[in-house]
């Protein structure tokens, strides 16, 4: 449907004029003939917005399709979860009733062991800190009544602090990492400026050009940004534009649909051919450079 709308776009106005000619027909009672919606070009713009979208806005049909897909996925996930849990208990009621029956049937000593095993309420053996017992070790199985008193550190006794005191650790020095990141960013910006300057040397309509891999990547980024801003397939009268600004140059790329045209881009990474498209590069002096030149 979207492709058909793009193909019909140049003929919408004459088709509407031809179809609306019936509005001039007058019946015997003096009333005019009525036609269905679609005789006004504005109706077609709404149809375009639904199926193709507009610059900076996705098509409504794509949004509806995405919402329906998300809803179906959520429904399938819930159904899968319900089906997986159908064969097991959804609560611990049965387990608690079974445990209560075991308590009821067990003698006292067995019930205490069952209580400790079920809820993890074992008898305490020692505190959770390393006591100084290297000279006279005390096994963890000895009762508190028979074991000697342990020296509890003041920090643990007063504040509950389990960490051993001492010098504070030195602050981590991230100077080297910051310098490395700054150098990496400066290198990336230098490569981008060089790629923009290389593309600026080919300003004008493009047909066959040979560039480096960095310039090829910058060109493809501009091309993708232009198509993204267009928001829909290019029509015969549409022009998609994207800009790249650096400290030394300002580069603009315009993309138009032109049947039979071709743009060939050669680089060490390979050859890229864009068919049925007309692409033009234009340059301008950035504002920062103009200010520096005026101050000089």
N, C-alpha and C positions, 0 to 999 in steps of 0.2 A: 504494500500500500504506500509506503514512504517513497519508494522509487517511482511509482506512478505519479504521485503528487509532484515530485521534483520535475518529472518530464512534462507535466501539464502546466507548470507554473508560468512559462512564457505565454501560454495561450489562454490564460484565465480571463483576462479582460475582454478580448474579442468573443470568446465563448459566452460570457455573461451578456454582452451586448446583443448577440444573436438570439440567445434564449429569452431575453427580456423583451424582444420585439412584440410578443403577444400581449404585453400590457396595454398596447394601444388599441386592442380589439374591444369593441363596445357591443354589448348585447342589445336586444330590442327594447329592454326596459331602461337602457342608459347605463347599466352597471358595467364595469370593466372586468375582463377575464383575470382570474387569479392563478398564480403559479406557485409551486412549492419553493421553500427556501433554497438558496444557492445561486440566485440570480445576481447577488451583489458580491463584488470581490472581497468585501470584508468577511463574508461568510467563509470564504476559502482561506482567509488568514487564520480564522479560528480553527479550521480543520488542519492547517499546517502546524499550528501550535500544539494540537493534540498529538499528531503522529510524528512530527519532526522536531518540535521544540523551537526555541529561539536562542539567540546569542546569550550565553550565561544562564540558560534555563533548560533543564532536561525535558524531554517529551512527556506529556501526561500519560501516554500509553505505556512508556517504559516504567514510570512510577507505579502505575496500577499493576503491571506485570510483576514488578519487584515486591510490592506489598502482598500480592496473592501468593507468590512463591514463599515469602517469609512466613505467612500464615499457615500455608500447607506444611512447611517444615516443622513449625511449632506443634501443629496438630499431630503429625506423624511421631514426633518425639514423645508427646504425652501418651499416645496410644501404645507406643513401644514400652514406655515405663509402666503403664497399667498392665499390659500383657505379661511383662516380666515379673511383676509383683503379685500376680493372681494366684500363684501356687505357694505362697508363703504368708505367714501371719503378718499383719500390719501393726500389731501391738505386742507388748511383752506380758499381756494379761495371763496367757496360758503358762508362760515360764514362771511367773510369780506364784500362781496357784500351785504348780508342781513343787516349787521350792518350799512353800508353806506346808505342803503335805509331808515333805521330807523332815522338816523341823518337828512336825507333830509326831512322826513315827520314830524319831531318834532319841536315844538317852541323852542325859545332860552333857556328858563329856563329848559325845559325838556331835551334839547340837552346837557346842562351842567351836569345834573344829570346822563344822559346816559353815557357821557364821563367819569365821575368819577367812575361809576359802572363798565364800560367795562375795564378800564385800571388801576383802583385802585388809581387814582389821587385825593384822598380826601384832604380836607383842613387840614393843620397842627394845632394841638391843644396844644401840649406841647413837650418839649424836652425829650429824653429818658434817664433821670436820675432822681433820687428821690430828689426833692427839699425839703428844710426844711420848711414845711408848716403845722406842727403839731399844732402850736398855732393858725393859721388863715388859715385853708384849703381852697384851691381854686378849684372849680369843673372843670373837664376837658372840659366842654362844654362852659366855659366863653371865650369870644373873647380875643385875645392878646391885643387889643386896651384898654380893660377895666381891664385886670388882672395886678397885680403888677409885677415889674421886679424880676426875679429869680436870686439867687446867683449861678453863674456857677463856679464850681471848677477850679482852675488854671490849673491842669493837663489836664482837658477836653478842656479848652479854648486854651491852648498853644500846647499840643501834641496830643489831641484826645484820651487820656488815660481815660477809663471809670472805671478802677479799683481803689478802694479806697486805699490810701497809708497806710503804716504801717510796722510793722516788717516783715522781710522776714521769710518765713516758714522754720522750721528746716529741715535739710537734712534727708531723710529717711535712717534709719540704717538697712542694709540688712545682718548684721553680723550673726544673728541667722539663717536666711534662708540659707546663704552660708554654715554655719557649718552643718545644717541639710542635705543639698545636699551632702556635702563631706562625712558625716557619712553614708548616704544612698548608695553612690557609693562604699565606702570602704566595706560595708556589702555585696553588690552584688559581688564585686571582691573576697571577702573571701568565699562566697558560691560557686563561680565558681572554685576557687582553690580547695576547698574541693571536688567538684563534679569531677574535673579532676583527683585528686589523687585517688578517689574511682574507677573511670574507669581504671586508670593505674594499679590498683591492679589486674585487669582481663585481662592484656595484653596477646595477643596470639589469636588464632582462637576462635571465640565465638560460643557457642551452647546453653547453658542454664545458665543465670546468674541472680542474685537477687541484685538490687541496690535501692538506695533511689530515691525519686521523683526528687530531684535536679540533681542527676547523670543521671536519665532517660531523663530529659529535655536536658542536655548537649549532651547525646548520639543522641537524635533525631535531634538536631541542626547540629551535625557533619554529620549525615546521609543525611539530606536535603542538606547541602552544597556540599557533594560529588556528589549527583545526579545532582545538579544544574551545577556544573563544568563539568560534563560529557556532558551535552547539548543534550543528546538523549538517547533512551532506550539502556541499556547495552547489548552488544553482547557477544557471547561465549568467546571471547578473550579480552574483555574490562575490565579495572579496574578503578573504580572511587575512588578518594582520597580526603580527607579533613583533615585539621590540626587545633589543638587547642593549643595555647601557653599561659602559665601563668608564673609567676615568679618562680615556683617550679618544673614544669614539662612541657614537650612538647609531645602532644598526637597526633597520626596519626590514621586515620580510613580508611581501604581499603575495597571496596565493589566489589565483583565479582558475576557473574551469575553462579549458579551451580544447575542444576535440581535435585530435590529430597532433597536438603539440607534445613535446617530450623534453624533460630535463635530465641530463646525464651527469652524475656526480662521481668522480674518480678519486680514489685515495688508496694508500697502501693496504687498507683492510678489504678493498674490493670496489665494485662498481654498482652504483644505485641508479636506477632509471625510474623516473616518475612520469607516467604517461597521462595524456589528456589534461595536463596542468600547465599553466603559465606562471612562473615565479620570478619576482623582481626584488632585488636588493637595493636599498637606498641608505645613504649615510648622512649624518648631521653632526656638527660639533656639539659635544655635551655642554651643559650649562656650567659645570665646574671649570672646564677648559676656557670657556668664554670669560668667566670672571677672572681667572688667572691672567689671561691675555690682556684684559682691560686694566688690571692692576699693574702689569708690567709696563 
